[in-house]
Amino acid sequence: MAEVKTYLNAAEEKMQMAVEFLEDALAHIRAGKASARILDAVMVEYYGSMVPLSNVSTITTPDARTITILPWEKPMLREIEKAILNSEVGITPENNGEIIRLGIPPLTEERRKALVKQSKQEAENAKVSVRNARRDAIEGLKKAIKEGMPEDVEKDGETSVQKLHDKYVKRIDEVFAAKEKEILTV
């Protein structure tokens, strides 16, 4: 029985990681609302080394359409502005000498559909990871039969793995549905 738990725990850990990865990936997809997370990938040169933007400034979202960046040092304004322009954020920064503002443009219907499609692909990738974790666990249980595990214990283990699979696929669907609603809400 302890051997079955080992396979179940390994499978559940992989499935949980797939859901967490999906949530992180979806957080970086711009849904028309201001979110500091879209700047996570922006790297700024700071005293000769590349560091994340959040390490050299305060990033806030005063309203649903604006992100403000307040550098901790004034000379960093130019560097931050250049880093944002060179990144894949796709928003032109407005620098007033004190802070940098990013105005989030409203999404077109076509862009919304493309973002939903991208989100759906991320959700599919997460489902594939969950299926792979299920397959690995079931293969491990089948090998354990050859090593002396009773068949009924293995079948119960397979049933438990399937229940885990269903639970995590349902969770992935919920995460995707929430993101889809967020993207499509005008």
N, C-alpha and C positions, 0 to 999 in steps of 0.2 A: 504493500500500500504506500509505503514511503517513496518507492520508486515512481509511482504514478504522480504523486505530489511534485516530485522533482520536475517531471515533464510539464505538468500543469503550470507550475510557477514560472518556468522558463518561457512557456508560450504566453502566459499572461503579461510577463514583463515586456516581451517583444511587442505584443499588441498595444500595451499602454504607451510604449515609446512611439509607435506608429501614430496613435491619436495625438500625442503631444507634438510630434513633428508636424502633423497636419494643422493643428491649431496655430503653431508658430508660422508655418508657411502662409496660411490664410491671413494672419495678422499683418503680413507685409504686402498684401494686395490692397491697393488703394480703392476704397469704396465711395469716394466722393465726399467723405467726411475727413476732417483734419485728425491725424493721429501721429503722435511722435514716433511710432514704430516704423513709419515709412522712411525715416532717416537713419535707422539702425545700421544700414550698410555703408553710409557715408563716412569715409576716412579723411582726416585732415592732417596736414603736415604740421607737427608741433615740435620745435627744436630738433629738427633733423629726423624724426621718426613719425611713422603714420599711426595715428590713434583714432578711435571712434569719436564722432562729433560730440557725443554726450560726455566725453571726458574733458572737453575744453569749453563747454557752454551749458547753459540751462535752456532746455527745450520745453515750451509750454504751448497749450492750445487754448487761447482765450475764447474762441468761439468755434462753431462747426466748420468754418471755411478758412481759418487762419492758423498757421503755426508760427510762433515767434521763437527766435534763437537769440539769447543774450550771452555773448562771449564773456568769459571771465577776465580776459585781457583785451583791451581795445585793438592792439595790432592784429589780432586774430580775425577781425571782421573780413579783411580781404581774402585770407586763406580759406575761411569757412565758405564765403561766397563762391570762390573758385572751385572748391571741393563739391559744392552742391551743383554747380553748372556742369562739372565733369562727370557727375554721378548719373545713374539711370533713373533718378527721381522724376525728371521731366517737368520741373517747375522752376521758373525763373525767380531768383530771390530779389527782394527789394531791400536795399541797404540805406538807412537814414543816418548813418554815422554813429548810432547808439545800439540799435538792434537790427536784426535781419528778419523780415517778414516773408512768409511763403503763403501766397493766396492759392487755395485749392480750388481749381476751376470745377464747375459742375460737369458731370459726366454726360456724354451724349448717349442716346439709346444704343447705338452701335457699340460704343465702348463698354457699356454695362453688360451687353450680351457677351462680349469678348472676355470680360472679367469673370462672368458666371461660368463660361466655358473653361477658363483657366482654373477656377476654383474646383470645378467638377473633375478636372484632370488630377488635381492634387488629391481630392477625395478618393478617386479611383486608385491612385498610387498607394494611398494608405490602406485601402481594402486589399490590395495585392499583398502588402506586407503582412496584414493580418492573416490572409489565407496561407501565406508561406509559413508563418509561425504555427498555424494549425497543422499543416502538412508535416513539418518537422517533428512536432509532438507526436502525431499519429505514427510516423515512421519509427520514432524512438520506442513507442509502446509496442509496435509489431516486432521490433528487434528484441525487446525484453521478453516476449513470449518464448523465443528461441533460447533465452537464458534462464528459463524456468518460471516465468510469471504465468499464473493461471489465466486462461482465455477469458473467463467472465470478468476478471479484474481489468483486463486490457479493454474489453468492450465498454465497461463502465467508465474507464479513463477516456476512451474515444468520445463517449457521450458528453462527458464533462468538458472536453476540449471543444466540441461542437457548440455547447452552450456558451462557452467563453467567446468563441468566434462570433456567434450571433449577437452577443451583448456588445462587443466592440464594433461590429459592422453597424449596428443600430446607433451607437454613439457617433460614429463617423457620419452617418446620414444626418443626425441631429446637428452636428457642427457645420456640415455643409449647408443644410437648410437655413440655419441662422445667418451664415455668411451670404447666401443667395438673397435672403430677405433684406439684409443690410445693403447689398449692392443695388438691388432693384428699387429700394425705397428712394423716392425723389425728394 
